[in-house]
Every structure is written in structure tokens, then in C-alpha cells.
Amino acid sequence: MNIAGKGVLLIIAVIAMGIIVLNEGFDNEASSTFSEPTSSDQQDQSQEEPNQEEQQVAESSASEQTDTEQKAGDAQTEESQTTSTSVLHPEAEVRVLVANGTEVTGAAGATLDTLVANAGYNGVQAVNDIGDEILPETLIYYGQGYDLDAQNIRLIINANRNNVFPMPEILPVEDLVDANVLVHVGADLFPDQGG
């Protein structure tokens, strides 16, 4: 036999062996695919099931978070719409009443002078409050639409930013005299000097 014939036989033998090996490989994979699951397969499967549950929980949480964010966005939109209707009025158009809630004589008058002389507000009156106790912190109340003006007044007299509120039903004064903003001066601005 010549070399070419031996080469052809060698190629045929290699192809035949390859076919046999591949055939056995497919048979082994097919039998393992359809065989009973082993304990490691069961563990893998049991690990996959909680992962699916975790995924569902995560998806549910993400959905709830999106709903919460949307509601928060809606609330911010409502708040911004409410805030957008508020305007800062010219100081001369804002009627300010100052009530003294301290034991320091003239505290309300001094505060009103600061707002009128230095800032140009329309000071309607300085009075004593009707309470029997000393007010520890200054409170600022505003009528509808005057919240920004109340905040501006708070800045001028250096009051606490958390103490600005809508006008209460029960007032600390006898008569509001149509004031838009009521400043109830407390001991934080005028501490008693013990004199």
C-alpha cells in the first residue's frame, strides 16, 4: 500500500473514532439529563427557589418604593403649588402686631421699632400678651398668604426658624387689630436681667 492509501485509512480511522467518542458523549449527557436528581442537584434547585422568592420580594419592594417615591413627588408638587401662591409683600403693606411675652418692659416696643424703623414694616401696635407665664421662645404667627413675610420678619429679629406658624384660633393677645403677622416676643430674645 502506498503512502497516500495509508493516509486515507488513517483519516478514516480518526473520523470513525471521533464519531464513536462523540456518540458516547451524547449518550452520557442524555442519560444524566434524564437520570434521577442527585442530592447536589436538589440542593442547587432548592437554592434557586429561594432566589426566585427573593427576586419576587425585591421586585415587590422596588414597586412599593416607586409608589412611595411617586407619592412623595405628588406631595412635593402639592407643597410647591401651595408655596408658589405665597408672595413676599412690600414691607409697608404688612401689618405687624408685637406682643410681649417676657418680664422685660419694652421688649415688644423695641422689637416693633426694629421692624418699623429698620425694615419698613407697618407696625400697628406693641402690647403685652394675656398670658401669666413667661414665653420661653419667640413665636411668629402669620395670616393666610403672609408666611414668607413671617419668615422674613423671623430673620430680621433673629428668631428660631422652627417657631413660625399659621395664626392660631386662640390668640395670645386681646385684639389682633387686623395684623397680618403677630410676633409674640419670648425670653430667647429678651432674657430677664434680674433687675
Backbone as JSON, one array per atom type, in Angstrom:
{
  "sequence": "MNIAGKGVLLIIAVIAMGIIVLNEGFDNEASSTFSEPTSSDQQDQSQEEPNQEEQQVAESSASEQTDTEQKAGDAQTEESQTTSTSVLHPEAEVRVLVANGTEVTGAAGATLDTLVANAGYNGVQAVNDIGDEILPETLIYYGQGYDLDAQNIRLIINANRNNVFPMPEILPVEDLVDANVLVHVGADLFPDQGG",
  "N": [[0.84, -1.16, 0.0], [0.51, 2.18, -0.76], [1.75, 5.4, 0.38], [-0.2, 7.34, 0.23], [-2.56, 5.87, 0.38], [-2.34, 4.8, 2.92], [-2.57, 7.16, 4.37], [-5.18, 7.91, 3.81], [-6.58, 5.81, 5.02], [-5.85, 6.27, 7.65], [-7.03, 8.75, 8.15], [-9.72, 8.04, 7.88], [-9.94, 6.26, 10.02], [-9.5, 7.99, 12.18], [-11.69, 9.7, 11.96], [-13.77, 7.87, 12.36], [-13.27, 7.08, 15.0], [-13.66, 9.52, 16.24], [-16.39, 9.87, 15.77], [-17.43, 7.76, 17.28], [-16.59, 8.46, 19.86], [-17.88, 10.93, 20.2], [-20.54, 10.1, 20.02], [-20.78, 8.44, 22.27], [-20.37, 10.37, 24.2], [-22.63, 12.04, 23.87], [-24.59, 10.19, 24.57], [-24.01, 9.81, 27.3], [-24.49, 12.39, 28.33], [-27.22, 12.62, 27.74], [-28.27, 10.58, 29.29], [-27.6, 11.49, 31.81], [-29.09, 13.76, 31.92], [-31.69, 12.85, 31.99], [-31.66, 11.33, 34.26], [-32.27, 10.42, 37.73], [-32.49, 13.11, 40.01], [-29.59, 14.09, 41.77], [-28.41, 14.48, 45.17], [-26.92, 16.82, 45.24], [-27.93, 18.12, 43.01], [-30.53, 18.56, 43.92], [-30.03, 20.29, 46.04], [-29.03, 22.49, 44.64], [-31.32, 23.14, 43.22], [-33.08, 23.75, 45.33], [-31.8, 25.97, 46.29], [-32.16, 27.69, 44.19], [-34.92, 28.14, 44.22], [-35.48, 29.75, 46.6], [-34.09, 31.97, 45.7], [-35.68, 32.79, 43.59], [-37.93, 33.51, 45.04], [-36.81, 35.54, 46.58], [-36.24, 37.3, 44.53], [-38.82, 37.94, 43.7], [-39.72, 39.22, 46.02], [-37.93, 41.34, 46.09], [-38.66, 42.63, 43.72], [-41.23, 43.35, 44.42], [-40.69, 45.08, 46.55], [-39.3, 47.04, 45.2], [-41.34, 47.98, 43.59], [-43.07, 49.0, 45.56], [-41.39, 50.96, 46.58], [-41.18, 52.64, 44.39], [-43.84, 53.47, 44.23], [-43.99, 54.85, 46.68], [-42.08, 56.84, 46.24], [-43.34, 58.15, 44.17], [-45.65, 59.07, 45.44], [-44.43, 60.78, 47.29], [-43.34, 62.58, 45.52], [-45.71, 63.62, 44.47], [-46.68, 64.87, 46.78], [-44.69, 66.77, 47.15], [-45.13, 68.25, 44.87], [-47.7, 69.24, 45.39], [-47.04, 70.75, 47.65], [-45.26, 72.58, 46.55], [-46.98, 73.88, 44.86], [-48.64, 75.08, 46.71], [-46.77, 76.68, 48.03], [-45.96, 78.23, 45.92], [-48.03, 80.02, 45.59], [-47.67, 81.74, 47.65], [-46.48, 84.95, 48.43], [-43.98, 87.47, 48.8], [-44.75, 90.26, 50.4], [-44.66, 93.87, 49.93], [-42.92, 95.57, 52.5], [-44.2, 97.77, 53.76], [-46.85, 97.19, 53.41], [-47.44, 95.14, 55.08], [-49.0, 94.41, 57.97], [-47.99, 94.51, 61.26], [-48.2, 93.17, 64.46], [-46.9, 93.27, 67.7], [-46.4, 91.35, 70.53], [-45.63, 91.29, 73.95], [-44.12, 88.74, 75.65], [-42.51, 88.44, 77.77], [-40.77, 89.31, 80.9], [-39.48, 91.6, 80.61], [-39.7, 94.94, 80.43], [-40.84, 96.84, 77.73], [-39.96, 95.2, 75.69], [-41.58, 94.35, 73.56], [-42.07, 96.82, 72.32], [-39.48, 97.57, 71.56], [-38.88, 95.57, 69.73], [-40.84, 96.04, 67.8], [-40.06, 98.6, 67.0], [-37.64, 97.98, 65.75], [-38.57, 96.52, 63.54], [-40.16, 98.41, 62.24], [-38.65, 100.86, 61.98], [-36.13, 99.99, 60.99], [-36.71, 98.07, 59.01], [-39.02, 98.84, 57.7], [-41.65, 97.91, 58.06], [-45.25, 97.91, 58.57], [-46.05, 98.81, 61.47], [-48.51, 98.03, 63.73], [-49.11, 97.92, 66.46], [-47.76, 97.64, 69.79], [-48.03, 95.45, 72.38], [-48.82, 93.93, 75.6], [-48.86, 90.41, 76.19], [-51.64, 88.18, 76.96], [-51.1, 86.17, 78.65], [-50.04, 84.49, 81.73], [-47.59, 83.45, 82.2], [-44.05, 83.4, 81.48], [-42.96, 83.55, 78.16], [-40.96, 81.17, 76.73], [-39.65, 81.02, 74.19], [-39.56, 83.01, 71.25], [-42.4, 83.39, 69.2], [-43.8, 83.39, 65.97], [-46.58, 84.32, 64.19], [-48.64, 83.98, 61.3], [-51.01, 85.41, 59.02], [-53.21, 84.17, 56.43], [-51.45, 83.67, 53.45], [-49.28, 85.2, 54.18], [-46.97, 83.91, 54.93], [-44.33, 83.94, 53.93], [-43.6, 86.54, 54.53], [-43.65, 86.42, 57.3], [-41.52, 84.68, 57.71], [-39.46, 86.31, 56.8], [-39.55, 88.38, 58.67], [-38.85, 86.9, 60.89], [-36.18, 86.38, 60.31], [-35.14, 88.98, 60.49], [-35.47, 89.68, 63.21], [-34.08, 87.68, 64.35], [-35.17, 85.19, 65.24], [-36.06, 81.79, 66.13], [-36.11, 79.46, 63.5], [-37.92, 77.38, 63.48], [-40.15, 78.24, 64.75], [-42.29, 79.49, 63.44], [-45.58, 79.91, 62.58], [-48.94, 79.22, 61.31], [-51.63, 81.55, 61.91], [-53.07, 81.18, 65.1], [-56.19, 79.85, 66.45], [-56.84, 80.55, 69.05], [-55.71, 83.39, 70.38], [-52.74, 85.01, 71.7], [-53.19, 87.58, 72.47], [-55.47, 90.31, 73.2], [-56.72, 91.64, 71.07], [-56.33, 91.4, 67.63], [-56.14, 93.44, 65.87], [-56.39, 93.51, 63.04], [-53.9, 92.62, 62.1], [-51.4, 91.25, 59.94], [-49.25, 89.73, 60.56], [-48.21, 88.35, 63.62], [-46.04, 88.9, 66.18], [-44.86, 87.23, 68.85], [-43.08, 87.97, 71.4], [-40.44, 86.35, 73.04], [-38.49, 85.04, 75.86], [-36.1, 84.24, 74.74], [-35.16, 86.21, 73.06], [-35.22, 88.46, 74.68], [-33.9, 88.11, 77.45], [-34.5, 87.98, 81.0], [-32.85, 90.27, 82.96], [-32.66, 90.28, 85.63], [-33.07, 92.6, 87.02]],
  "CA": [[0.0, 0.0, 0.0], [1.33, 3.39, -0.85], [1.61, 6.35, 1.47], [-1.49, 8.03, 0.09], [-3.6, 4.95, 0.85], [-2.23, 4.73, 4.38], [-3.07, 8.43, 4.89], [-6.65, 7.9, 3.72], [-7.06, 4.91, 6.06], [-5.63, 6.94, 8.93], [-8.07, 9.79, 8.27], [-11.0, 7.35, 8.1], [-9.91, 5.72, 11.37], [-9.65, 9.11, 13.12], [-13.09, 10.15, 11.87], [-14.61, 6.85, 12.99], [-13.08, 7.17, 16.45], [-14.31, 10.75, 16.67], [-17.84, 9.63, 15.79], [-17.73, 6.88, 18.41], [-16.42, 9.24, 21.1], [-18.97, 11.9, 20.28], [-21.77, 9.36, 20.25], [-20.81, 8.04, 23.68], [-20.51, 11.6, 24.98], [-24.04, 12.45, 23.83], [-25.37, 9.23, 25.34], [-23.79, 10.08, 28.72], [-25.2, 13.62, 28.68], [-28.65, 12.36, 27.68], [-28.66, 9.76, 30.43], [-27.5, 12.29, 33.03], [-30.18, 14.72, 31.88], [-32.94, 12.18, 32.35], [-31.49, 10.5, 35.45], [-32.85, 10.94, 38.95], [-31.64, 14.17, 40.52], [-28.75, 13.73, 42.91], [-28.62, 15.4, 46.29], [-26.36, 18.13, 44.9], [-28.9, 18.77, 42.12], [-31.65, 19.02, 44.74], [-29.59, 21.47, 46.77], [-29.0, 23.59, 43.69], [-32.7, 23.52, 42.91], [-33.66, 24.39, 46.5], [-31.2, 27.3, 46.39], [-32.75, 28.52, 43.15], [-36.28, 28.53, 44.59], [-35.49, 30.97, 47.42], [-33.64, 33.11, 44.89], [-36.84, 33.28, 42.86], [-38.77, 34.2, 46.01], [-36.13, 36.78, 46.9], [-36.4, 38.18, 43.39], [-40.18, 38.45, 43.73], [-39.78, 40.17, 47.13], [-37.18, 42.52, 45.66], [-39.47, 43.33, 42.73], [-42.34, 43.95, 45.15], [-40.14, 46.21, 47.29], [-38.99, 48.1, 44.22], [-42.62, 48.56, 43.19], [-43.54, 49.82, 46.68], [-40.53, 52.14, 46.66], [-41.58, 53.53, 43.3], [-45.11, 54.07, 44.64], [-43.7, 55.81, 47.73], [-41.42, 57.98, 45.63], [-44.34, 58.88, 43.38], [-46.49, 59.81, 46.39], [-43.62, 61.87, 47.81], [-43.27, 63.57, 44.44], [-47.0, 64.29, 44.43], [-46.75, 65.75, 47.94], [-43.83, 67.92, 46.88], [-45.8, 69.07, 43.86], [-48.75, 69.99, 46.09], [-46.4, 71.73, 48.51], [-44.71, 73.65, 45.72], [-48.11, 74.67, 44.37], [-49.07, 75.91, 47.83], [-45.74, 77.67, 48.26], [-45.86, 79.15, 44.79], [-49.04, 81.06, 45.73], [-47.2, 82.68, 48.65], [-45.65, 86.02, 47.89], [-43.4, 88.38, 49.78], [-45.4, 91.56, 50.2], [-43.86, 95.03, 50.32], [-42.95, 95.69, 53.97], [-45.17, 98.78, 54.2], [-48.2, 96.63, 53.31], [-47.59, 94.05, 56.05], [-49.35, 94.94, 59.3], [-47.33, 93.69, 62.28], [-48.52, 93.38, 65.87], [-45.89, 92.63, 68.54], [-46.87, 91.13, 71.89], [-44.54, 90.99, 74.88], [-44.34, 87.54, 76.47], [-41.4, 88.39, 78.73], [-40.88, 90.22, 82.03], [-38.68, 92.78, 80.26], [-40.55, 96.05, 80.0], [-40.44, 97.46, 76.48], [-39.45, 94.21, 74.72], [-42.43, 94.4, 72.36], [-41.85, 98.1, 71.67], [-38.16, 97.54, 70.93], [-38.98, 94.69, 68.56], [-41.65, 96.75, 66.8], [-39.21, 99.67, 66.46], [-36.69, 97.36, 64.81], [-39.29, 96.14, 62.32], [-40.68, 99.6, 61.56], [-37.59, 101.82, 61.64], [-35.04, 99.39, 60.21], [-37.16, 97.25, 57.88], [-40.12, 99.49, 56.99], [-42.95, 97.25, 58.21], [-46.35, 98.71, 59.08], [-46.27, 98.38, 62.86], [-49.81, 98.5, 64.18], [-49.21, 98.09, 67.9], [-46.96, 96.82, 70.7], [-48.89, 95.18, 73.54], [-48.44, 92.79, 76.45], [-49.73, 89.26, 75.93], [-52.63, 87.96, 78.02], [-50.67, 85.02, 79.44], [-49.46, 84.74, 83.05], [-46.25, 82.88, 82.26], [-43.06, 83.93, 80.54], [-42.83, 82.76, 76.94], [-39.52, 80.85, 76.62], [-39.12, 81.29, 72.85], [-40.37, 83.89, 70.41], [-43.25, 82.72, 68.21], [-44.29, 84.3, 64.94], [-47.79, 83.79, 63.55], [-48.97, 84.72, 60.08], [-52.31, 85.22, 58.39], [-53.16, 83.46, 55.14], [-50.7, 84.31, 52.39], [-48.19, 86.02, 54.72], [-45.95, 83.03, 55.5], [-42.99, 84.41, 53.55], [-43.35, 87.76, 55.29], [-43.33, 85.98, 58.66], [-40.14, 84.16, 57.68], [-38.57, 87.47, 56.66], [-39.53, 89.03, 59.99], [-38.07, 85.99, 61.75], [-34.76, 86.63, 60.03], [-34.77, 90.33, 60.96], [-35.36, 89.72, 64.68], [-33.23, 86.54, 64.72], [-35.93, 84.18, 65.97], [-35.86, 80.39, 65.72], [-36.82, 79.17, 62.25], [-38.97, 76.38, 63.71], [-41.22, 78.85, 65.53], [-43.17, 80.29, 62.58], [-46.79, 79.1, 62.44], [-50.16, 79.92, 60.9], [-52.31, 82.25, 63.0], [-53.88, 80.23, 65.88], [-57.56, 80.26, 66.75], [-56.78, 81.24, 70.34], [-54.6, 84.34, 70.27], [-52.13, 85.43, 72.96], [-53.5, 89.0, 72.67], [-56.91, 90.55, 73.23], [-57.22, 92.07, 69.76], [-55.31, 91.27, 66.59], [-56.23, 94.7, 65.12], [-56.2, 93.23, 61.61], [-52.49, 92.41, 61.76], [-51.1, 90.11, 59.07], [-48.23, 88.94, 61.26], [-48.15, 88.58, 65.06], [-44.77, 88.48, 66.78], [-45.02, 87.03, 70.29], [-41.69, 88.02, 71.84], [-40.13, 85.47, 74.16], [-37.28, 85.26, 76.65], [-34.88, 83.97, 73.98], [-34.69, 87.48, 72.51], [-35.08, 89.42, 75.78], [-33.82, 87.41, 78.75], [-34.64, 88.85, 82.17], [-31.52, 90.59, 83.51], [-32.73, 90.19, 87.09], [-33.07, 93.95, 87.6]],
  "C": [[0.89, 1.23, 0.0], [1.01, 4.34, 0.29], [0.27, 7.05, 1.4], [-2.61, 7.15, 0.62], [-3.59, 4.87, 2.36], [-2.79, 6.03, 5.0], [-4.59, 8.47, 4.89], [-7.21, 7.0, 4.8], [-6.93, 5.55, 7.44], [-6.7, 8.01, 9.18], [-9.42, 9.15, 8.57], [-11.06, 6.82, 9.52], [-10.13, 6.83, 12.4], [-11.09, 9.61, 13.11], [-14.0, 9.17, 12.56], [-14.49, 6.91, 14.5], [-13.76, 8.43, 17.0], [-15.81, 10.58, 16.76], [-18.22, 8.78, 16.99], [-17.64, 7.67, 19.72], [-17.54, 10.25, 21.26], [-20.29, 11.23, 20.61], [-21.88, 8.95, 21.71], [-20.99, 9.27, 24.57], [-21.94, 12.09, 25.02], [-24.91, 11.5, 24.62], [-25.22, 9.49, 26.83], [-24.53, 11.34, 29.17], [-26.69, 13.4, 28.7], [-29.08, 11.56, 28.89], [-28.57, 10.57, 31.71], [-28.63, 13.33, 33.07], [-31.48, 14.09, 32.36], [-32.81, 11.32, 33.59], [-32.13, 11.17, 36.65], [-31.93, 12.05, 39.48], [-30.85, 13.7, 41.73], [-28.99, 14.74, 44.01], [-28.04, 16.77, 45.99], [-27.28, 18.88, 43.95], [-30.07, 19.32, 42.92], [-31.27, 20.26, 45.53], [-29.55, 22.68, 45.86], [-30.4, 24.1, 43.4], [-33.34, 24.25, 44.09], [-33.07, 25.78, 46.71], [-31.81, 28.24, 45.35], [-34.14, 29.0, 43.54], [-36.3, 29.73, 45.52], [-35.02, 32.19, 46.62], [-34.79, 33.68, 44.09], [-37.77, 34.04, 43.8], [-38.14, 35.54, 46.37], [-36.29, 37.79, 45.77], [-37.8, 38.79, 43.38], [-40.33, 39.49, 44.84], [-39.09, 41.46, 46.74], [-38.0, 43.34, 44.66], [-40.64, 44.03, 43.42], [-41.87, 45.18, 45.92], [-39.85, 47.37, 46.36], [-40.28, 48.79, 43.78], [-43.17, 49.47, 44.28], [-42.72, 51.1, 46.79], [-40.91, 53.15, 45.59], [-42.88, 54.23, 43.65], [-44.87, 55.15, 45.69], [-43.05, 57.04, 47.16], [-42.42, 58.82, 44.83], [-45.24, 59.69, 44.3], [-45.73, 60.99, 46.97], [-43.51, 62.99, 46.77], [-44.57, 64.34, 44.32], [-47.14, 65.28, 45.57], [-45.89, 66.98, 47.73], [-44.47, 68.84, 45.85], [-46.9, 69.9, 44.51], [-48.15, 71.09, 46.94], [-45.87, 72.9, 47.69], [-45.83, 74.5, 45.14], [-48.6, 75.6, 45.47], [-48.07, 77.03, 48.05], [-45.69, 78.69, 47.14], [-46.92, 80.24, 44.86], [-48.64, 82.09, 46.78], [-46.31, 83.71, 47.99], [-45.09, 86.85, 49.05], [-43.95, 89.77, 49.48], [-44.41, 92.69, 50.49], [-44.02, 95.26, 51.82], [-44.01, 96.66, 54.46], [-46.61, 98.27, 54.16], [-48.45, 95.52, 54.33], [-47.8, 94.66, 57.43], [-48.83, 93.98, 60.37], [-47.74, 94.13, 63.67], [-47.47, 92.63, 66.69], [-46.42, 92.56, 69.96], [-45.7, 90.71, 72.77], [-44.92, 89.79, 75.74], [-43.25, 87.37, 77.5], [-41.69, 89.28, 79.93], [-40.09, 91.5, 81.78], [-39.6, 93.85, 79.71], [-39.99, 96.65, 78.72], [-39.91, 96.5, 75.43], [-40.27, 94.25, 73.44], [-42.2, 95.7, 71.6], [-40.51, 98.13, 70.94], [-38.18, 96.68, 69.67], [-39.75, 95.38, 67.45], [-40.83, 97.89, 66.17], [-38.22, 99.12, 65.44], [-37.37, 97.05, 63.49], [-39.77, 97.36, 61.53], [-39.54, 100.49, 61.07], [-36.54, 101.22, 60.72], [-35.51, 98.65, 58.97], [-38.34, 97.83, 57.13], [-41.47, 98.8, 57.07], [-43.97, 98.21, 58.8], [-46.68, 98.2, 60.48], [-47.57, 98.92, 63.39], [-49.87, 98.73, 65.68], [-48.18, 97.2, 68.6], [-47.77, 96.68, 71.97], [-48.26, 94.09, 74.41], [-49.38, 91.63, 76.11], [-50.67, 89.06, 77.12], [-52.26, 86.77, 78.89], [-50.04, 85.43, 80.76], [-48.01, 84.27, 83.13], [-45.35, 83.5, 81.2], [-42.98, 82.98, 79.34], [-41.34, 82.45, 76.74], [-38.91, 81.2, 75.27], [-40.1, 82.15, 72.06], [-41.12, 83.08, 69.36], [-43.74, 83.77, 67.22], [-45.46, 83.63, 64.23], [-48.12, 84.64, 62.33], [-50.39, 84.39, 59.62], [-52.12, 84.57, 57.03], [-52.44, 84.3, 54.08], [-49.51, 85.14, 52.86], [-47.09, 85.17, 55.35], [-44.54, 83.48, 55.15], [-42.62, 85.69, 54.29], [-42.97, 87.42, 56.73], [-41.91, 85.43, 58.73], [-39.14, 85.31, 57.57], [-38.44, 88.21, 57.98], [-38.71, 88.19, 60.97], [-36.58, 86.23, 61.57], [-34.3, 87.97, 60.61], [-34.57, 90.35, 62.47], [-34.54, 88.55, 65.23], [-33.95, 85.53, 65.61], [-35.67, 82.79, 65.4], [-36.71, 80.08, 64.5], [-37.95, 78.17, 62.42], [-40.18, 76.96, 64.43], [-42.1, 79.8, 64.71], [-44.38, 79.43, 62.23], [-47.94, 79.92, 61.85], [-50.85, 80.53, 62.14], [-53.2, 81.27, 63.77], [-55.31, 80.75, 66.09], [-57.61, 81.04, 68.06], [-55.52, 82.1, 70.34], [-54.03, 84.68, 71.64], [-52.37, 86.91, 73.27], [-55.02, 89.16, 72.66], [-57.48, 90.87, 71.86], [-56.08, 92.03, 68.75], [-55.2, 92.56, 65.76], [-55.84, 94.53, 63.65], [-54.74, 93.08, 61.19], [-52.35, 91.18, 60.86], [-50.11, 89.16, 59.72], [-48.24, 89.35, 62.72], [-46.82, 88.04, 65.57], [-44.99, 88.42, 68.28], [-43.61, 86.88, 70.86], [-41.5, 87.17, 73.09], [-38.8, 85.79, 74.8], [-35.99, 84.94, 75.89], [-34.32, 85.25, 73.39], [-34.44, 88.52, 73.61], [-35.05, 88.67, 77.11], [-33.89, 88.42, 79.9], [-33.25, 89.03, 82.8], [-31.51, 90.59, 85.03], [-32.74, 91.55, 87.76], [-34.44, 94.36, 87.88]]
}
